[in-house]
Amino acid sequence: MTIASISTALGTISDAITADPEKARAKAAPATARLRDGLRCEVTGPKGETMHTDMPPAMGGNASAPNPGWFLRGAVASCTATVIAQRAARLGIALRLLEVSVESESDHRGILGLDDRVSAGFSAMRVKVRIGADGADPSQLRALAEWGDAHSPVACTVRRSPVTTIDVEIA
């Protein structure tokens, strides 16, 4: 898609939501993980989407696919890149380079249950943005990257920890 077509699409949906804010509400389709072999899981969606996860040998897996944390970092990175690109299109900025990488730190005592005071979750995440556009000054590009990070649904979800419930069905 071109910058103009992205901007037009975003303008159209923005106008529709402004006219009727209820159109902004959305419920995402489920992702369902099924344990397949050892620690390898197959994750599917309602439209045939598929991905696989596994753990490294040190954690009992076979390293046959990326671990789930890599997909979470990838989701933050790709969502942030998408939002930056959308904002750039709305502002008429033609990006010539956009790379977003996400690093994390964690303490394995949490996932292994060795210390209940240690969370199994990431203890830190760093989002790194490489961005370039002809005719845009560095402060404009920095503001664009920061805006994208602040409006990325996946990054915002990770930062704000939504209320999560668990329903268990015994089969």
BAMARKOL-981828 format. One line per 4 residues: their letters; for each residue x, y, z of C-alpha. Coordinates in Angstrom, 1 decimal. Layout:
# residues N
A = X/Y/Z  ...
# end
This chain:
# residues 171
MTIA = 0.0/0.0/0.0  1.1/3.6/-0.6  1.4/6.3/2.0  -1.7/7.9/0.5
SIST = -3.8/4.7/0.6  -2.8/4.0/4.2  -3.6/7.6/5.2  -7.0/7.4/3.4
ALGT = -7.9/4.1/5.1  -7.0/5.5/8.5  -8.9/8.7/7.8  -12.0/6.7/6.8
ISDA = -12.0/4.6/9.9  -11.2/7.5/12.2  -14.1/9.5/10.7  -16.5/6.6/11.2
ITAD = -15.4/6.1/14.9  -15.6/9.8/15.6  -19.2/9.8/14.3  -20.1/6.7/16.3
PEKA = -17.7/5.9/19.1  -19.3/2.5/19.7  -17.6/1.4/16.4  -14.3/1.6/18.3
RAKA = -15.1/-1.4/20.5  -13.6/-4.7/19.3  -13.3/-8.2/20.6  -10.2/-10.0/19.2
APAT = -10.5/-13.6/17.9  -9.1/-16.3/20.2  -5.7/-17.9/19.8  -5.9/-21.5/20.9
ARLR = -2.7/-23.4/21.9  -2.7/-27.2/21.8  0.1/-29.3/23.3  1.4/-31.5/20.5
DGLR = 4.7/-33.2/21.5  6.9/-32.7/24.5  6.6/-28.9/25.0  5.8/-28.1/21.4
CEVT = 2.5/-26.3/21.0  0.5/-25.5/17.9  -1.4/-22.2/18.1  -4.3/-21.7/15.8
GPKG = -6.8/-19.0/15.0  -10.4/-19.1/13.6  -9.3/-18.2/10.1  -6.6/-20.9/9.8
ETMH = -3.7/-18.9/11.3  -1.0/-21.2/12.7  2.2/-20.9/14.6  4.3/-23.2/16.7
TDMP = 6.2/-22.8/20.0  8.7/-24.9/21.8  11.2/-24.4/24.6  15.0/-24.8/24.4
PAMG = 16.5/-28.1/25.6  17.7/-26.5/28.9  13.9/-25.9/29.7  12.8/-29.4/28.6
GNAS = 12.0/-28.7/25.0  13.5/-29.5/21.6  13.9/-26.0/20.3  11.8/-27.0/17.2
APNP = 10.2/-23.5/17.2  10.6/-20.2/18.9  9.6/-20.0/22.6  6.4/-18.1/23.5
GWFL = 8.4/-15.1/24.8  10.0/-14.6/21.4  6.5/-14.3/19.9  5.5/-11.8/22.6
RGAV = 8.6/-9.7/21.8  7.8/-10.0/18.1  4.3/-8.9/18.7  5.4/-5.8/20.5
ASCT = 8.0/-5.1/17.8  5.7/-5.6/14.8  2.8/-3.8/16.4  5.0/-0.8/17.3
ATVI = 6.4/-0.7/13.8  2.9/-0.8/12.3  1.7/2.1/14.4  4.8/4.2/13.6
AQRA = 4.2/3.5/9.9  0.5/4.4/10.2  1.3/7.7/12.0  4.0/8.5/9.4
ARLG = 1.5/8.0/6.6  -1.0/10.2/8.3  1.7/12.9/8.6  2.8/12.4/5.0
IALR = 6.3/11.2/6.1  7.8/8.7/3.7  9.9/6.3/5.8  13.0/4.9/4.1
LLEV = 14.0/2.8/7.1  12.0/1.5/10.1  13.2/-1.3/12.3  11.9/-2.1/15.7
SVES = 13.6/-4.7/18.0  12.5/-5.7/21.5  14.8/-7.2/24.1  13.7/-8.6/27.5
ESDH = 15.2/-9.8/30.7  13.8/-12.4/33.0  14.7/-14.6/36.0  14.3/-18.3/35.3
RGIL = 13.5/-19.0/39.0  10.0/-17.8/38.3  9.1/-20.2/35.5  10.8/-23.1/37.3
GLDD = 8.9/-22.3/40.6  12.1/-22.1/42.6  11.2/-18.9/44.4  7.5/-17.7/44.6
RVSA = 8.8/-14.2/45.2  10.2/-14.1/41.7  7.8/-13.4/38.8  7.9/-15.7/35.8
GFSA = 7.3/-12.6/33.7  9.8/-10.4/32.0  11.5/-8.1/34.5  12.4/-5.5/31.8
MRVK = 11.8/-4.9/28.2  13.6/-2.5/25.8  12.2/-1.3/22.5  14.8/0.0/20.1
VRIG = 13.7/1.9/17.0  15.9/2.6/13.9  14.1/5.1/11.8  14.9/7.3/8.8
ADGA = 13.0/9.5/6.4  14.3/12.0/3.8  13.2/15.6/4.7  12.4/14.8/8.3
DPSQ = 14.5/16.2/11.1  15.7/13.9/14.0  13.3/15.5/16.5  10.4/14.8/14.3
LRAL = 11.4/11.1/13.8  12.0/10.7/17.5  8.6/12.1/18.3  7.1/9.7/15.7
AEWG = 8.8/6.7/17.2  7.7/7.7/20.7  4.1/8.3/19.5  4.1/4.9/17.9
DAHS = 5.3/3.2/21.1  2.7/5.1/23.2  -0.1/4.0/20.9  0.9/0.4/20.1
PVAC = -1.9/-1.8/21.4  0.4/-4.7/22.1  3.0/-2.5/23.9  0.3/-0.7/25.8
TVRR = -1.2/-4.1/26.9  2.1/-5.3/28.2  2.7/-2.1/30.1  -0.8/-1.9/31.6
SPVT = -1.5/-5.6/32.4  -5.2/-6.0/31.7  -7.5/-7.9/34.0  -7.1/-11.5/33.1
TIDV = -9.3/-14.4/34.2  -8.9/-18.1/33.8  -11.7/-20.6/33.1  -10.7/-24.2/33.6
EIA = -12.7/-27.1/32.1  -11.7/-30.6/33.2  -12.1/-33.0/30.3
# end
